[in-house]
Amino acid sequence: MLQKIILMSLACIMQITLSIAQGTGNPTSGNQNEIETGVSVSPSTLRFNTKPGTTQTKTIKITNDTKKKITYQVTFQDYGLGQDGQQDVGVKSDYRNALSKYVVVSPTLIELKPYEAKTISVTLDIPPGDIYAIAMWTTLIIDQVIERPKLQAPNTNINTMGMGISAGMSFGVNVFQNPPNVAVNSVEIQSMKYVKAGPKNGNTLVMKAKNTGDGIGYCLYYIELTSILTGRQSKLKVKQFSIFPGYEKELRFELPKELEKGKYSAMAVLDFGNKDELQTAEIEFTLE
């Protein structure tokens, strides 16, 4: 198997518009006018670019398409870099990049009647000063509030203890803050390799990228395959990801099962938000 990696930059201008929505639920039958589809939250990500000393507000819509009244409570979970620079770990709000301490949410308790939708207002209030002109992030957690039923002891023995578990739906919304001074980010392709099929995965192309800038990178990437024998080209679907300053990410593309055997050239294209530059990596491999 021959592998060859080429890293390069391409000058171009690319404009891409994305629409992201997230929902969940178990469809059930209702009458013709009331179809029960579950609870949905959109969008799944809020991207702020608030200048220190100013405020900025965005909204989240939560929809109850069920026949039951449901209550949700809003909390936050901050997280940061692990020791290896890749894993996310929970941190306190005094962590340098923790955003929750500058976020105001209204309301924090949401009661939804059947088939009702409400809007949650999320406001960033960043203090003035260069010290706050950094990328920050947090996760906004929307947790279902469940009233626990009274537990019935199996007998009247005074030493008997009853236990129960109440489970509910939860949603996580990413909240990212990139102040204007870090709007242009730098994400580099570190490596690219071909991995043969294993017991759990098919043939896969693996690309590793690192954010070497000081802002959150909002990235799109795709892979173009070319058969060296026939010259036939195919493009694998576009994917997206976010990457924090100093982070590395491993991005995996499983190759189509119907791909014919033979020698291929694969070019990965990474758009990290710089309108004048893309990152690319090229590799040759043999599909046996």
Backbone bond lengths (Angstrom), bond angles and torsions (degrees), N, CA, C in turn:
res aa  C-N    CA-C-N  psi(-1)  N-CA   C-N-CA  omega(-1)  CA-C   N-CA-C  phi
1 M - - - 1.461 - - 1.521 109.49 -
2 L 1.310 116.56 127.85 1.454 121.85 -178.79 1.509 108.53 -101.90
3 Q 1.313 117.19 127.34 1.454 121.91 177.04 1.513 109.05 -123.42
4 K 1.304 115.74 134.55 1.451 120.73 -178.17 1.516 107.99 -142.46
5 I 1.328 116.89 125.74 1.459 121.17 -175.29 1.518 109.58 -114.58
6 I 1.321 116.07 129.73 1.460 121.47 178.05 1.521 107.81 -128.09
7 L 1.323 117.15 121.25 1.454 122.28 176.16 1.509 108.58 -103.55
8 M 1.317 116.56 134.57 1.457 119.58 -177.63 1.522 109.51 -155.55
9 S 1.320 116.91 170.61 1.456 122.69 175.87 1.512 108.61 -119.31
10 L 1.315 116.94 142.67 1.445 122.94 177.43 1.516 108.56 -118.12
11 A 1.333 117.38 135.82 1.462 121.05 175.82 1.513 108.15 -89.77
12 C 1.315 115.64 124.99 1.454 119.93 178.37 1.505 109.70 -166.12
13 I 1.303 115.92 169.85 1.459 122.15 175.50 1.519 106.86 -124.20
14 M 1.313 116.51 124.59 1.469 120.45 -176.76 1.514 109.29 -133.09
15 Q 1.301 116.01 132.01 1.454 120.11 177.40 1.513 108.18 -120.63
16 I 1.312 117.09 122.62 1.450 121.95 -177.06 1.509 109.02 -130.64
17 T 1.310 117.20 130.39 1.460 121.89 178.33 1.512 108.44 -109.13
18 L 1.339 115.35 130.25 1.457 120.41 -178.34 1.515 110.24 -121.39
19 S 1.282 116.02 145.19 1.455 121.36 173.43 1.513 107.23 -126.09
20 I 1.328 116.09 125.34 1.457 120.95 -174.56 1.522 108.80 -121.28
21 A 1.300 117.78 133.29 1.460 121.76 175.08 1.514 108.58 -142.80
22 Q 1.314 115.81 151.79 1.460 119.56 -177.93 1.514 108.35 -135.03
23 G 1.336 116.92 136.34 1.452 120.04 177.71 1.506 110.07 -150.11
24 T 1.324 115.39 162.08 1.453 119.79 177.58 1.501 108.88 -152.17
25 G 1.319 116.21 155.76 1.455 118.90 178.21 1.508 110.57 159.69
26 N 1.349 115.81 163.90 1.445 121.35 178.61 1.514 108.59 -112.59
27 P 1.322 119.01 111.36 1.452 120.92 -177.89 1.520 111.03 -62.50
28 T 1.341 115.05 135.89 1.452 121.35 173.04 1.503 108.20 -136.57
29 S 1.307 116.62 163.68 1.450 120.53 -176.81 1.515 110.25 -82.91
30 G 1.328 115.84 138.76 1.455 122.16 174.38 1.506 107.05 -132.51
31 N 1.347 116.55 -166.85 1.448 117.05 175.88 1.515 109.54 -77.89
32 Q 1.317 116.45 -177.97 1.458 120.38 -171.26 1.518 112.29 -65.01
33 N 1.343 116.55 -29.89 1.462 120.81 -175.71 1.519 113.16 -96.03
34 E 1.321 117.62 -15.18 1.456 121.04 -176.53 1.532 109.04 -131.20
35 I 1.321 116.37 95.22 1.454 121.39 179.14 1.525 108.39 -100.59
36 E 1.315 116.72 122.85 1.460 121.60 -175.79 1.529 109.50 -85.04
37 T 1.342 116.98 116.05 1.466 120.83 -177.09 1.520 113.26 -120.87
38 G 1.321 119.97 -6.08 1.454 121.49 177.89 1.514 112.53 112.56
39 V 1.327 115.73 -159.51 1.463 122.75 -178.88 1.519 108.23 -117.34
40 S 1.326 116.86 136.85 1.463 120.61 179.99 1.518 110.48 -129.36
41 V 1.331 114.92 150.50 1.465 122.75 177.70 1.524 107.89 -130.93
42 S 1.328 116.95 131.42 1.460 119.87 177.93 1.532 109.90 -148.50
43 P 1.345 118.29 144.89 1.463 126.24 -1.32 1.524 110.96 -80.26
44 S 1.325 116.27 176.05 1.460 120.69 178.76 1.526 111.77 -89.41
45 T 1.323 117.40 -9.65 1.464 122.28 -179.97 1.524 110.22 -142.60
46 L 1.335 117.00 135.52 1.459 123.09 172.12 1.527 108.17 -112.22
47 R 1.326 116.85 124.72 1.460 121.66 -179.92 1.528 109.29 -112.46
48 F 1.325 116.19 115.03 1.456 122.21 178.88 1.528 110.12 -103.88
49 N 1.334 115.74 152.95 1.468 121.77 171.39 1.527 108.73 -135.71
50 T 1.329 115.26 54.19 1.456 122.91 -172.52 1.524 111.78 -78.53
51 K 1.306 116.31 128.30 1.463 121.64 176.96 1.531 109.35 -77.74
52 P 1.345 118.58 136.08 1.472 119.82 177.78 1.528 111.64 -52.32
53 G 1.333 115.08 136.23 1.450 120.79 -177.93 1.519 113.69 91.71
54 T 1.341 117.39 3.45 1.463 121.40 179.85 1.521 110.25 -130.21
55 T 1.337 115.49 173.90 1.460 121.58 177.11 1.528 109.74 -122.88
56 Q 1.308 115.32 158.13 1.460 121.61 178.25 1.518 108.10 -150.43
57 T 1.340 117.25 137.83 1.456 121.67 -175.56 1.522 111.12 -123.42
58 K 1.327 116.37 136.41 1.453 123.79 171.81 1.526 108.28 -131.54
59 T 1.324 116.88 169.58 1.461 120.08 -175.33 1.521 111.80 -128.34
60 I 1.330 114.77 154.58 1.459 123.97 174.36 1.524 107.56 -123.15
61 K 1.314 116.35 135.53 1.466 120.77 178.41 1.515 109.61 -105.57
62 I 1.332 116.07 129.49 1.466 121.07 176.33 1.523 107.74 -120.65
63 T 1.326 115.75 129.12 1.461 121.82 -173.23 1.521 109.85 -123.13
64 N 1.323 115.75 129.87 1.457 122.02 177.93 1.526 109.10 -104.46
65 D 1.319 117.32 97.14 1.459 121.82 177.69 1.522 110.45 -99.23
66 T 1.339 115.24 47.71 1.461 120.83 176.18 1.528 109.03 -125.83
67 K 1.316 115.66 174.51 1.470 121.13 -179.02 1.527 112.37 -92.70
68 K 1.340 116.06 8.44 1.460 119.93 -177.24 1.530 111.36 -116.82
69 K 1.308 115.56 150.89 1.463 120.98 171.64 1.524 108.34 -76.90
70 I 1.336 116.82 132.27 1.463 121.48 -176.53 1.521 109.11 -130.96
71 T 1.332 116.14 141.12 1.459 122.11 178.90 1.523 109.70 -118.80
72 Y 1.338 115.38 137.31 1.461 121.23 179.42 1.529 110.23 -127.61
73 Q 1.336 114.90 149.16 1.455 121.97 176.64 1.525 109.03 -121.98
74 V 1.352 116.12 141.02 1.466 121.38 -177.54 1.521 110.34 -100.62
75 T 1.316 116.88 128.08 1.464 122.97 174.35 1.538 107.78 -134.73
76 F 1.347 116.01 -178.05 1.464 120.55 179.79 1.517 110.77 -131.55
77 Q 1.324 116.04 153.27 1.461 122.79 172.23 1.517 108.16 -133.39
78 D 1.337 116.15 110.38 1.464 120.66 175.79 1.523 109.14 -85.41
79 Y 1.310 116.64 153.18 1.463 121.03 -179.89 1.523 109.07 -152.89
80 G 1.310 115.22 158.40 1.461 120.19 -177.12 1.514 111.14 -147.44
81 L 1.327 115.40 -167.22 1.456 122.18 -177.06 1.518 111.47 -73.37
82 G 1.333 115.68 139.24 1.446 120.52 171.13 1.521 110.64 -82.86
83 Q 1.311 116.97 -177.94 1.457 121.30 -176.81 1.523 112.61 -63.99
84 D 1.343 116.60 -29.04 1.460 119.42 -179.64 1.525 112.36 -86.81
85 G 1.352 117.38 0.62 1.452 120.55 178.70 1.506 113.76 76.94
86 Q 1.346 117.95 3.85 1.455 120.43 -177.04 1.519 112.98 -121.99
87 Q 1.330 117.39 -40.89 1.449 120.40 -175.34 1.533 111.45 -78.77
88 D 1.338 115.85 145.45 1.461 121.73 174.97 1.526 109.48 -85.36
89 V 1.323 116.39 136.37 1.463 121.21 177.37 1.523 108.25 -132.35
90 G 1.340 115.67 147.21 1.452 119.74 177.23 1.519 111.20 -67.62
91 V 1.342 116.34 139.93 1.461 121.80 179.84 1.520 109.23 -134.66
92 K 1.320 116.23 166.72 1.458 121.45 175.81 1.528 110.18 -82.35
93 S 1.328 115.80 166.15 1.463 120.51 -175.68 1.527 113.00 -67.99
94 D 1.358 118.40 -13.22 1.468 119.33 177.94 1.537 111.65 -86.06
95 Y 1.329 117.71 1.39 1.472 121.82 173.34 1.531 108.68 -59.66
96 R 1.313 117.37 140.58 1.469 122.21 -171.46 1.521 112.63 -55.02
97 N 1.319 118.19 -40.96 1.461 121.62 -176.42 1.525 113.78 -98.83
98 A 1.352 117.19 9.32 1.462 120.68 179.49 1.530 109.67 -74.10
99 L 1.319 116.73 126.48 1.460 121.17 -173.82 1.526 113.71 -96.05
100 S 1.319 118.53 -18.22 1.464 120.87 -170.22 1.527 113.23 -58.02
101 K 1.335 117.32 -31.77 1.468 119.60 -176.84 1.519 113.16 -69.05
102 Y 1.332 117.16 -11.70 1.464 121.08 178.98 1.525 112.38 -111.43
103 V 1.341 116.78 11.84 1.462 120.89 -177.89 1.529 110.53 -108.75
104 V 1.340 115.90 132.56 1.457 122.56 175.34 1.522 107.75 -116.96
105 V 1.335 116.34 125.11 1.463 121.55 -177.79 1.522 110.17 -115.56
106 S 1.320 116.53 137.82 1.463 121.51 176.75 1.530 109.85 -144.43
107 P 1.350 116.62 125.42 1.461 127.71 -5.25 1.528 110.73 -82.92
108 T 1.326 116.24 166.37 1.461 120.48 176.48 1.528 111.08 -95.98
109 L 1.333 116.49 -14.36 1.462 121.94 175.59 1.518 107.67 -124.37
110 I 1.330 116.54 121.29 1.460 121.59 -174.36 1.519 109.47 -119.03
111 E 1.333 116.34 120.55 1.460 121.85 175.26 1.522 108.47 -106.49
112 L 1.319 115.82 122.89 1.454 121.54 -176.82 1.522 110.42 -115.81
113 K 1.315 115.66 121.43 1.459 120.42 173.69 1.535 108.56 -75.03
114 P 1.326 117.92 166.37 1.465 119.53 177.18 1.529 111.61 -55.14
115 Y 1.316 116.31 131.63 1.469 124.38 178.17 1.525 112.85 61.71
116 E 1.317 115.98 30.88 1.471 120.67 178.56 1.527 110.13 -108.79
117 A 1.320 115.87 147.69 1.468 122.19 176.13 1.526 109.07 -123.42
118 K 1.334 115.93 142.96 1.462 121.24 177.57 1.524 110.18 -135.99
119 T 1.319 114.69 161.34 1.459 121.07 -178.85 1.521 110.09 -112.72
120 I 1.330 115.63 134.44 1.461 122.32 175.20 1.526 108.05 -103.11
121 S 1.316 116.70 126.46 1.466 121.66 179.06 1.524 109.47 -92.39
122 V 1.329 116.10 126.79 1.464 122.25 -179.00 1.527 108.06 -119.98
123 T 1.338 116.26 114.53 1.467 121.74 -175.67 1.518 110.45 -116.61
124 L 1.322 115.30 129.98 1.463 121.68 173.15 1.521 108.65 -95.79
125 D 1.320 116.34 127.72 1.470 122.31 177.64 1.525 107.09 -123.97
126 I 1.340 115.99 91.46 1.460 121.68 -175.22 1.528 109.45 -90.85
127 P 1.339 118.29 127.22 1.469 120.68 179.37 1.531 111.54 -63.78
128 P 1.331 117.93 157.40 1.467 120.06 177.59 1.526 111.20 -73.76
129 G 1.325 115.94 154.76 1.462 120.47 177.32 1.514 112.42 122.80
130 D 1.335 115.49 145.64 1.463 120.75 -178.90 1.520 112.73 -63.59
131 I 1.326 117.22 -25.31 1.463 120.84 -178.89 1.518 111.45 -62.29
132 Y 1.361 116.77 -23.60 1.466 120.77 -178.67 1.525 112.41 -98.39
133 A 1.325 117.26 4.09 1.464 121.63 179.88 1.524 110.08 -87.83
134 I 1.332 115.98 56.78 1.463 122.22 -178.41 1.526 109.27 -131.57
135 A 1.314 116.22 161.30 1.459 121.15 174.85 1.531 109.40 -70.29
136 M 1.327 116.07 136.79 1.462 121.92 178.13 1.523 108.90 -140.72
137 W 1.336 115.78 160.21 1.455 119.51 -177.45 1.513 110.88 -157.67
138 T 1.325 115.68 160.70 1.455 123.16 175.44 1.518 108.12 -162.15
139 T 1.330 117.00 172.08 1.459 121.99 173.04 1.518 108.87 -116.97
140 L 1.324 116.29 125.94 1.461 121.92 175.47 1.525 107.35 -88.13
141 I 1.326 116.07 120.90 1.461 122.02 -176.71 1.523 109.42 -103.31
142 I 1.334 115.73 126.25 1.465 121.53 176.15 1.520 106.72 -109.69
143 D 1.346 116.50 103.85 1.466 123.12 -174.19 1.523 110.94 -104.94
144 Q 1.308 115.65 136.36 1.451 119.73 175.42 1.521 110.05 -73.11
145 V 1.339 116.11 134.33 1.466 122.17 177.78 1.522 107.44 -94.71
146 I 1.323 115.77 119.69 1.462 120.56 -176.62 1.519 109.95 -116.13
147 E 1.312 115.15 130.06 1.453 120.71 177.00 1.521 108.89 -79.65
148 R 1.314 115.96 119.47 1.466 119.75 -176.63 1.533 110.55 -76.84
149 P 1.326 117.11 129.56 1.469 119.60 177.83 1.526 110.74 -70.89
150 K 1.317 115.48 153.63 1.458 120.39 177.44 1.515 109.69 -66.52
151 L 1.340 116.62 131.63 1.460 121.12 -178.45 1.524 110.54 -84.45
152 Q 1.322 115.42 135.82 1.452 121.28 177.86 1.525 109.47 -101.10
153 A 1.314 116.35 121.19 1.463 120.30 178.25 1.523 109.75 -68.29
154 P 1.338 118.16 143.94 1.468 121.07 -178.23 1.518 113.68 -66.52
155 N 1.352 118.39 -23.01 1.458 120.43 176.53 1.526 107.91 -152.95
156 T 1.287 117.23 -177.72 1.462 121.69 -174.77 1.513 113.18 -92.73
157 N 1.315 117.45 7.80 1.457 120.59 179.36 1.523 109.43 -60.98
158 I 1.294 119.02 128.22 1.463 123.10 -175.41 1.522 112.02 -64.72
159 N 1.335 118.48 -21.69 1.460 121.95 -178.99 1.541 113.07 -89.10
160 T 1.332 116.77 0.11 1.455 120.35 -177.62 1.525 111.16 -76.10
161 M 1.290 117.09 136.77 1.460 121.58 178.58 1.528 109.07 -123.38
162 G 1.351 117.18 132.93 1.460 121.93 178.44 1.521 110.33 -103.27
163 M 1.328 116.86 144.99 1.460 121.77 178.73 1.527 109.20 -133.43
164 G 1.353 115.61 147.56 1.462 119.83 178.71 1.509 110.41 -150.18
165 I 1.329 116.99 160.10 1.457 122.89 179.77 1.528 109.33 -126.41
166 S 1.328 116.81 129.91 1.460 121.64 175.66 1.516 108.82 -113.86
167 A 1.327 116.33 120.76 1.460 120.80 -178.02 1.519 110.01 -110.85
168 G 1.330 116.98 142.51 1.451 121.35 179.49 1.510 110.87 -142.37
169 M 1.323 115.97 174.49 1.457 121.85 -179.58 1.521 111.20 -81.70
170 S 1.319 116.08 143.77 1.458 122.52 175.63 1.523 109.08 -135.04
171 F 1.333 115.83 148.17 1.456 122.52 177.35 1.516 109.13 -129.38
172 G 1.315 116.74 144.23 1.457 121.54 175.66 1.523 110.07 -118.31
173 V 1.328 116.90 128.78 1.463 122.28 178.39 1.525 108.16 -116.64
174 N 1.324 117.43 121.75 1.464 121.41 177.28 1.523 109.37 -70.54
175 V 1.330 116.21 133.58 1.469 121.61 175.82 1.522 107.57 -121.96
176 F 1.335 117.11 114.08 1.454 123.26 -176.37 1.520 110.28 -115.41
177 Q 1.343 116.51 140.55 1.458 122.50 176.80 1.520 109.80 -125.85
178 N 1.333 115.83 115.82 1.455 123.62 174.80 1.524 107.50 -119.77
179 P 1.332 119.73 99.53 1.464 119.63 178.63 1.522 110.72 -62.47
180 P 1.339 117.78 160.01 1.472 120.35 -174.70 1.525 114.65 -54.32
181 N 1.324 118.37 -30.61 1.462 119.88 -175.75 1.530 112.98 -72.71
182 V 1.345 118.85 -11.79 1.468 121.11 177.41 1.529 110.72 -118.63
183 A 1.321 116.85 27.10 1.466 121.07 -175.82 1.525 111.87 -65.52
184 V 1.344 117.70 -33.37 1.467 120.81 178.64 1.525 108.43 -96.59
185 N 1.324 115.64 120.52 1.460 120.18 -174.88 1.522 110.75 -109.33
186 S 1.302 115.80 168.45 1.459 121.26 -179.47 1.520 108.82 -129.19
187 V 1.334 116.35 107.49 1.460 122.14 177.75 1.523 108.07 -118.27
188 E 1.320 116.44 128.42 1.457 121.07 -175.03 1.522 110.41 -117.07
189 I 1.328 116.25 144.51 1.466 121.80 171.12 1.519 108.27 -80.73
190 Q 1.312 117.03 120.94 1.458 122.19 -178.60 1.530 112.15 -88.30
191 S 1.311 116.93 -38.38 1.466 120.21 -177.53 1.517 109.76 -164.09
192 M 1.336 114.69 164.81 1.453 121.57 176.09 1.526 107.90 -150.29
193 K 1.323 116.89 136.85 1.467 119.64 -177.82 1.526 110.70 -148.21
194 Y 1.330 114.46 160.16 1.463 122.40 176.32 1.521 108.59 -103.95
195 V 1.345 116.47 131.18 1.465 121.64 -179.57 1.519 108.32 -120.38
196 K 1.346 115.98 123.42 1.462 120.37 179.52 1.524 111.04 -66.25
197 A 1.324 115.02 157.45 1.459 121.45 -179.29 1.522 111.01 -59.70
198 G 1.350 114.34 142.12 1.454 120.68 177.00 1.514 110.40 -121.97
199 P 1.335 117.59 -167.61 1.469 121.08 -178.38 1.525 113.10 -62.45
200 K 1.337 117.07 -30.63 1.463 120.13 -174.83 1.533 113.48 -109.98
201 N 1.332 118.06 -22.91 1.458 121.19 -175.35 1.516 111.25 -125.24
202 G 1.339 115.45 155.07 1.448 120.82 174.21 1.515 110.75 -83.78
203 N 1.324 117.12 -172.17 1.461 121.07 175.74 1.526 108.93 -61.47
204 T 1.331 116.24 132.70 1.463 120.44 -169.47 1.524 111.58 -135.99
205 L 1.332 115.49 142.96 1.453 122.06 168.48 1.522 107.76 -101.72
206 V 1.332 116.52 128.74 1.469 121.88 -175.95 1.520 108.98 -118.78
207 M 1.332 115.99 122.91 1.461 121.85 178.26 1.527 109.06 -118.21
208 K 1.333 116.39 136.26 1.459 121.05 177.19 1.524 108.70 -111.20
209 A 1.343 115.86 128.86 1.470 121.74 -179.35 1.518 109.57 -123.86
210 K 1.343 116.43 150.78 1.468 121.97 179.32 1.521 109.68 -134.09
211 N 1.336 115.25 137.50 1.462 121.45 175.65 1.527 108.15 -88.53
212 T 1.327 116.25 107.12 1.462 121.27 -179.43 1.527 111.84 -97.29
213 G 1.334 117.52 4.44 1.459 121.31 178.73 1.513 112.08 -93.69
214 D 1.338 116.20 -167.64 1.464 120.40 -178.71 1.522 112.35 -113.30
215 G 1.329 117.39 10.68 1.459 121.31 177.90 1.512 111.32 -123.99
216 I 1.334 116.76 167.43 1.456 121.90 177.17 1.523 108.45 -73.21
217 G 1.315 116.57 128.25 1.456 121.21 179.50 1.516 110.94 -90.98
218 Y 1.333 116.98 123.75 1.461 122.56 174.34 1.531 106.36 -101.90
219 C 1.310 117.60 108.00 1.461 121.41 -165.90 1.521 112.76 -118.97
220 L 1.335 113.99 148.65 1.454 123.24 169.00 1.522 107.83 -122.16
221 Y 1.336 117.33 144.70 1.456 118.41 175.86 1.523 109.84 -150.36
222 Y 1.303 114.44 152.82 1.448 120.98 176.92 1.522 108.57 -149.99
223 I 1.335 115.89 169.73 1.469 121.24 -178.15 1.522 109.17 -129.22
224 E 1.332 115.87 133.69 1.453 122.97 175.00 1.532 109.05 -107.49
225 L 1.325 116.34 126.15 1.463 122.26 179.75 1.527 110.16 -104.97
226 T 1.328 116.76 137.67 1.463 122.02 176.47 1.519 108.95 -130.32
227 S 1.322 116.25 125.38 1.465 120.86 175.44 1.528 108.17 -75.61
228 I 1.323 116.56 120.26 1.469 120.44 -178.78 1.524 111.03 -67.71
229 L 1.329 116.90 -27.95 1.467 120.64 -179.22 1.525 112.31 -76.23
230 T 1.347 116.98 -46.24 1.467 120.72 -174.16 1.530 113.47 -104.77
231 G 1.346 116.91 -18.36 1.459 119.78 -176.35 1.513 113.70 79.91
232 R 1.323 117.28 1.79 1.465 121.39 -179.90 1.537 109.88 -68.47
233 Q 1.345 115.62 135.20 1.465 121.32 -177.70 1.526 110.93 -113.53
234 S 1.318 115.65 147.74 1.472 122.03 174.56 1.525 108.41 -146.01
235 K 1.320 115.62 149.46 1.467 121.37 -177.32 1.515 109.42 -118.87
236 L 1.333 116.20 122.32 1.457 120.49 175.82 1.518 109.15 -77.29
237 K 1.320 116.54 152.52 1.465 121.03 -170.00 1.534 112.58 -61.65
238 V 1.327 114.60 150.89 1.463 121.67 179.76 1.525 109.91 -70.64
239 K 1.333 116.14 136.18 1.461 121.96 175.29 1.529 108.88 -121.52
240 Q 1.318 115.88 163.80 1.465 120.30 -179.71 1.526 110.20 -135.43
241 F 1.330 115.60 154.04 1.462 120.98 176.66 1.522 108.86 -159.76
242 S 1.321 115.44 161.23 1.462 122.55 173.64 1.518 108.20 -114.02
243 I 1.332 116.05 147.68 1.466 119.84 -177.84 1.524 108.99 -143.43
244 F 1.326 116.27 130.76 1.459 121.97 -175.51 1.523 111.73 -85.90
245 P 1.335 117.35 160.06 1.473 121.01 179.50 1.531 111.32 -55.49
246 G 1.323 116.10 129.53 1.462 121.13 179.36 1.511 114.51 84.98
247 Y 1.318 118.31 -9.11 1.458 121.87 -178.41 1.526 111.38 -80.75
248 E 1.332 114.91 153.44 1.454 122.44 167.05 1.530 108.29 -117.31
249 K 1.319 116.39 148.15 1.466 120.47 176.83 1.513 109.60 -135.60
250 E 1.328 114.32 141.48 1.457 120.88 175.29 1.519 108.05 -102.93
251 L 1.326 116.67 121.58 1.453 122.75 -174.90 1.523 108.73 -112.08
252 R 1.321 116.12 127.08 1.465 120.77 -172.98 1.525 110.43 -115.78
253 F 1.330 115.93 134.61 1.450 123.87 175.35 1.520 108.36 -122.34
254 E 1.335 117.32 108.97 1.462 119.72 176.57 1.522 108.95 -79.24
255 L 1.321 116.44 129.57 1.456 121.24 -176.47 1.531 111.02 -74.06
256 P 1.326 117.33 147.15 1.471 120.11 178.95 1.529 111.56 -57.18
257 K 1.326 116.30 138.02 1.456 120.84 -177.72 1.530 111.78 -65.68
258 E 1.332 116.08 -27.42 1.464 119.31 -177.78 1.525 113.18 -83.45
259 L 1.338 117.76 2.35 1.461 120.99 -179.34 1.533 110.41 -64.20
260 E 1.336 116.51 129.00 1.457 121.02 -177.97 1.530 111.45 -69.33
261 K 1.311 115.98 150.98 1.461 121.06 178.38 1.526 109.84 -68.62
262 G 1.343 114.86 151.44 1.456 119.16 179.47 1.518 111.24 144.13
263 K 1.332 115.48 -173.27 1.463 121.72 -177.50 1.528 109.16 -94.16
264 Y 1.348 115.53 136.10 1.460 121.29 -176.44 1.529 111.00 -131.53
265 S 1.317 113.67 155.94 1.464 122.01 167.57 1.525 106.94 -114.41
266 A 1.329 116.77 129.85 1.458 121.16 179.68 1.527 108.94 -120.73
267 M 1.336 116.40 129.91 1.458 121.12 177.08 1.524 109.19 -118.30
268 A 1.323 116.16 120.77 1.456 121.76 176.40 1.525 108.56 -93.60
269 V 1.335 116.21 135.08 1.458 122.44 179.65 1.522 108.47 -119.64
270 L 1.329 116.66 124.25 1.454 122.93 -176.88 1.528 109.76 -118.80
271 D 1.337 116.13 117.59 1.464 123.10 175.59 1.519 107.83 -102.83
272 F 1.330 116.96 113.06 1.465 120.77 -175.13 1.520 112.77 -110.36
273 G 1.315 118.44 19.42 1.460 121.25 172.57 1.505 115.21 100.65
274 N 1.330 117.80 -4.49 1.462 121.08 175.93 1.527 107.73 -88.38
275 K 1.335 117.09 116.17 1.471 120.42 -172.96 1.526 112.97 -66.14
276 D 1.329 118.20 -16.40 1.461 120.95 -176.80 1.520 114.37 -105.53
277 E 1.331 117.52 -0.72 1.467 118.03 -172.96 1.519 111.35 -148.74
278 L 1.315 115.66 142.20 1.458 123.93 170.44 1.519 108.30 -123.45
279 Q 1.335 115.92 156.01 1.459 121.41 170.70 1.523 108.10 -103.94
280 T 1.322 116.90 138.45 1.462 120.29 176.77 1.519 110.06 -134.49
281 A 1.310 115.43 155.21 1.467 121.70 173.01 1.515 107.79 -141.26
282 E 1.334 116.93 141.27 1.465 121.01 -178.55 1.527 109.69 -125.80
283 I 1.309 115.53 140.97 1.456 121.07 -178.97 1.533 109.55 -142.98
284 E 1.330 116.80 145.14 1.454 121.72 173.66 1.524 108.98 -110.13
285 F 1.327 117.60 138.35 1.457 121.04 -179.02 1.524 108.81 -149.29
286 T 1.334 115.48 162.56 1.449 121.36 178.68 1.516 109.30 -115.41
287 L 1.327 115.55 122.53 1.459 121.73 178.20 1.525 108.12 -90.66
288 E 1.326 116.05 112.49 1.468 119.94 -174.70 1.525 112.19 -100.51
